[in-house]
Amino acid sequence: MKNHLTRKNQVLGLLLFVGLVGSVYEGFQVNHIAKANSLLQRGEVLEGDPFPFHQKFSDAYQQGKTGNFKHASQNFGQLLEAPKKQDEPMFAPSQALKSQIHFNIGNHLFRSGLQRLVEADGAIQEQAKFDYLQARASYEQALRLDPANQAAKFNLSLLHGVIPKHIKTVPQDPSGLEISNLPQGLP
């Protein structure tokens, strides 16, 4: 009987130890996440690589805040790519988060188009037209992913008020590279 009670005490002591170690680990994780959240709430960019998705999101947000709309749109677009296994294996953005990312892309493209000047005859510049069309596609994708996204509906209606009804544009090369002066064919 004494041997049986000793064995029970050992098992219970081991369970207590494992529980304490688990609690300390979870407390460390909560503290780590709280620090990252406080940085994000203050509008700072996360340093290091503890949360790569959140780091890229905060970087894109800061770029948009400073008026660098093209780079912000590109960074938000990179967030939509499938997460790499070494980055965050358990993280896959939800439909609502993807909708919010598309909404942010649309906002930055819309603001980029609004910054463009009009031509001398009052027509919209080609780059602004391209930005508007891309913003419209982003807002529509946000609404496909989350039809209840009221902000995307509102901004899409604002966008429709800014652009002409039958807007047509020349397709733009997203890389922005000019290759017309390169030699063609073999020497």
N, C-alpha and C positions, 0 to 999 in steps of 0.2 A: 504494500500500500504506500509506504514511504517513497519507494522508487517511482511509483506511478505519479504521485504528487510532484516529485522533483522534475519528472519529464514534462508534466503539464506546465509547471512554472518556467521551464526552459523554453517551451514553445511560446508561451504567452510573453515572455521577456523578449524573444526574437521578434514576435509580431509588434511589440511596443517599439523596439529599436527600428524596425523597418518603417513603421508609421511615423516616427520622429524624423527619420532621414527624408522620407517623402514630403513631410510637412515643411522641412527646411528648404528642400529643393523647390517646392511650389511657391514658398514665400520669396525665394530669390527670383524666380520667374516673374511673379507679380510685380516685384520691385523694379525689375528690368523693363517690363512693359510699361509700368507707370512713368518711368523716366523718359522712355521714348514718346509716350503720349504727351507728356508735358512739353517736350521739345517741339512736337508738331503743333500743339496748341499755341505756343509762342510764335509760331511761324518760322522756326529754324529748320535747317536741313539736317537730317540724321547723319552722323559721321560713323565711319566704320562700316561693318556689314552685318549687323545683327538681324535686320529685317530688310532684305534687299527690295522686296516689293514696296514696302512703305517708304523706303529711302528714295526710290525712283519716283513714287507718287508725290512725295514732298518736294523733290527737286523740280518736277514738272510744274507743280503748283507755284513754286517760287519763281520759276522762269516766266510763267504767265502773269504773275503779279508785277514783275518788273517790265512787262511789255514785250518780252521775247516770245511772241505767240507761235512762231513756226517751230522753234525748238521745244516749246511746251507741248504742242500738238504731237510732235514726233515722239517725245518721251511718253506721253499718254498712250500713243499707239503701240509702243513697245510693251506696255503693261498688258495689252490684250493678247500678246503672243503667249503660247503655252509656257507655263513656268518650267524652268529647268530643274532637273532632279537635284542638282547640288545646291540650288538656291533655297527653295522651300518645298520639300517633297510633299507635304501635306496640304499645301495651299493651292486652291483652284478658285479663281474669282467667281462669285455667284452671279446670277443673271442680273440682279439689282446693281451689283458693283460694276459689271460690264456696262450696264445702261448708264450709270453715273460717269464712267470713263468716256463713253461716246458723247455724253452731254458736255463734258469738259472740253473734249476735242472740238465739238461744234461751237462752243463759246469762244475758244481761242481763234478758230478760223473766221468766225463772224467778226470778231474784233479786229483781226488782221485785215479783213476786207474793208471794214469801216475806216481804217487808217489810210487806205490807198486814196490817192487824189484822183479826181475825175479828169478826163481829157479836156482839151481846150473847147471842144464843142459840147461839153456837158455829158458825154458818154462815160460809162464806167470803164475803168482800165481792165484789161484782160486778166491780170493777176487777181484783181478784186472779184471779178466774175468767177474765176476758178475757185477762190476761197469761199465765196457764197455757195457755190454748188457743192463743194465738199462739206461745208457746214450743214447744208440742208440734208445731205446724205447721212451725216453723223447724227443729227437730231432724229431723223426717221429711224435709224438703226436703234437709237436709244429708246424710242417709243415701241419698236418691235420687241425689244427685250423686256421692257417694263411699260406697258400701256398706261399705267397710273402715274407716270412721271409728269406731273403738272408743269414743272419748270421747263421741261423739254417742249411741251405743247405750247407754252407761252412764247418761248424763244423762237420756235419754228414759225409761229404766227407773226412775230416781229420781223423775222427774216423775210417772210413772204411780203411784208409791207415795204421792205427796202429794195428788193430786187424786182426788176421788170418781169412781167408774166412769162414771156417766151424768151428767156435768156439763153443765148447760145455762146459758146466759147470754143476756142481752139484748145485741144487737149494739151495739158502741160506735162513736161517731163518732171516727175517728182524729185529726181536727184538734183535738178538745177544745173546739170552739166551741159555745156555747149560743145557739140562735137562736129559742127559744120566745117571747121577749118582743118580737120584731120584728113590725111590722105586716104583715099578709098582704094581698095584692091591691093594686089601684089605689086612690088616694084618692077 
